[in-house]
Amino acid sequence: MAALGAPVRVSPLIKTARWSFLIAGFLYGSKRNATLLVEEAAFREEDAKKQAIIDAARAEEKKAFVREEMLYLAKEANVVVPAGF
């Protein structure tokens, strides 16, 4: 097995560039994250409004289905249904 040679000294310019890009990446990521959080909050708010409308529609459909099912069961059991039902 061959022995490794002495490590090569990295140029100070390259070291500075590496650290600069690392710090710039952190700053960019932080800014981008803040922007995406605002967009996501707006999206979730809009989605919550839409979901409330969908839930109300589903509740009405379920109510109508349950009423029809009760009328059918009353008919099958020969039960007289009140006029206001």
C-alpha positions, 0 to 999 in steps of 0.5 A: 500500500502506497503512503499518501503524500503531504496534503496540498495547501489550499489557496486563501482565495479558494478558502474565502470563496468557499466560505463566502458561497456557504454564507451566501447560501445560508442567507439565500435559503433564509430569505427564500424560506421566509418568502415561501412561508408567506405564500404557504400561509396565503394558500392554506387560508384560501384552502381553508375557505374552499374546504368550508364550502365543500364541507357545507355542501357535503353536509347538505348532501348527507342530510338529504340522503339520510332523509331519503333513507329514513323515508324509504325505511319508514315505507318498508316498515309500514310506518306513517310519516308525519306531514312535516317530515 
